[in-house]
Amino acid sequence: MKNGEGKVGSLSQLGRLKVEINESLKQLLNYRNVQEEEIKKLIIDSRYVFEHEGEEYDDYSMSTEMSWFPVTFRNSLFLSTFAFFEHTLTKLCKLLKERDNLTLNLRDIQGGSTMERMQKYLKYVAKLNFPDNSTNWSFLKSCNTLRNSLIHSYGEIDEKVSKLLPTLNITNDITKLTNELLGYTRTLSRSDIIFTEERFYLLFDFCKETIYAIGYFFKEIFDCNPNLLDDKWDTVFVPGDIGLP
């Protein structure tokens, strides 16, 4: 990009970060949308009709692995999305330390979860206006609890997770996940090993909800702190919105 005098202009590091957030979230959302359609098609295409005692019934030739795949995909996408969120929040802390010549590093902050330490750094060291009370930050803190459960116990419902339930787009009933895909209620034969009510499962809109929450949270950060985009090229080339449909 060039200015009117023919000199090359460039975004600030924080301007580049905001562009990276926008583009990465759009890629994650597009990937989620495409894969969800593929999963649904895979299951619907497995439908077949059989006859029993003169009556016709429909069924789905879904092996245990095929039934389980939507769960595996959504868990993987959610963990990747949340890793992007934590990475980006960490990067914001590092960029502000460099820009403002701050004495403390993020690793100097003690106490609490990783998210809480980053919150403390941005509020008390970098002196940002932090959206503590936003619904997006509250939702992402809940996501952190779910993320820990998925990583350490594959979604088993412990005391911390149970405090979040019931909640929208999460269930401990595997039939709700399957019926959501099929579009009607169908009783499943359960596996005591896999389809246990002691685990939680992410429903169709959960990953989408997480992607949007991350986008709007960072929009709140930039909106509450307009001095983050201090280069003149930032105001020209950095989008004001998060760019999600």
LINBELBEL-V495732 format. One record per backbone hydrogen bond with DSSP energy under -1.0 kcal/mol. CO is the residue of the C=O (numbers start at 0). NH is the residue of the N-H. If there is no record, write none. Layout:
# LINBELBEL-V495732
co:CO nh:NH
co:CO nh:NH
This chain:
# LINBELBEL-V495732
co:0 nh:8
co:2 nh:5
co:6 nh:2
co:11 nh:15
co:12 nh:16
co:13 nh:17
co:14 nh:18
co:15 nh:19
co:16 nh:20
co:17 nh:21
co:18 nh:22
co:19 nh:23
co:20 nh:24
co:21 nh:25
co:22 nh:26
co:23 nh:27
co:24 nh:28
co:25 nh:29
co:26 nh:30
co:27 nh:31
co:28 nh:32
co:29 nh:33
co:30 nh:34
co:31 nh:35
co:32 nh:36
co:33 nh:37
co:34 nh:38
co:35 nh:39
co:36 nh:40
co:37 nh:41
co:38 nh:42
co:39 nh:43
co:40 nh:44
co:43 nh:46
co:45 nh:60
co:47 nh:58
co:49 nh:56
co:51 nh:54
co:54 nh:51
co:56 nh:49
co:58 nh:47
co:59 nh:61
co:62 nh:66
co:63 nh:67
co:64 nh:68
co:67 nh:71
co:68 nh:72
co:69 nh:73
co:70 nh:74
co:71 nh:75
co:72 nh:76
co:73 nh:77
co:74 nh:78
co:75 nh:79
co:76 nh:80
co:77 nh:81
co:78 nh:82
co:79 nh:83
co:80 nh:84
co:81 nh:85
co:82 nh:86
co:83 nh:87
co:84 nh:88
co:85 nh:89
co:86 nh:90
co:87 nh:91
co:88 nh:92
co:89 nh:93
co:90 nh:94
co:91 nh:95
co:92 nh:96
co:93 nh:97
co:94 nh:98
co:95 nh:99
co:96 nh:101
co:104 nh:107
co:105 nh:108
co:112 nh:116
co:113 nh:117
co:114 nh:118
co:115 nh:119
co:116 nh:120
co:117 nh:121
co:118 nh:122
co:119 nh:123
co:120 nh:124
co:120 nh:125
co:121 nh:127
co:129 nh:131
co:130 nh:133
co:133 nh:137
co:134 nh:138
co:135 nh:139
co:136 nh:140
co:137 nh:141
co:138 nh:142
co:139 nh:143
co:140 nh:144
co:141 nh:145
co:142 nh:146
co:143 nh:147
co:144 nh:148
co:145 nh:149
co:146 nh:150
co:147 nh:151
co:148 nh:152
co:148 nh:154
co:149 nh:153
co:154 nh:199
co:155 nh:157
co:157 nh:161
co:158 nh:162
co:160 nh:163
co:166 nh:169
co:168 nh:202
co:170 nh:200
co:172 nh:175
co:173 nh:177
co:174 nh:178
co:175 nh:179
co:176 nh:180
co:177 nh:181
co:178 nh:182
co:190 nh:194
co:193 nh:195
co:195 nh:198
co:197 nh:156
co:200 nh:170
co:202 nh:205
co:204 nh:208
co:205 nh:209
co:206 nh:210
co:207 nh:211
co:208 nh:212
co:209 nh:213
co:210 nh:214
co:211 nh:215
co:212 nh:216
co:213 nh:217
co:214 nh:218
co:215 nh:219
co:216 nh:220
co:217 nh:221
co:218 nh:222
co:219 nh:223
co:224 nh:227
co:225 nh:228
co:227 nh:229
co:230 nh:233
co:230 nh:234
co:232 nh:236
co:233 nh:237
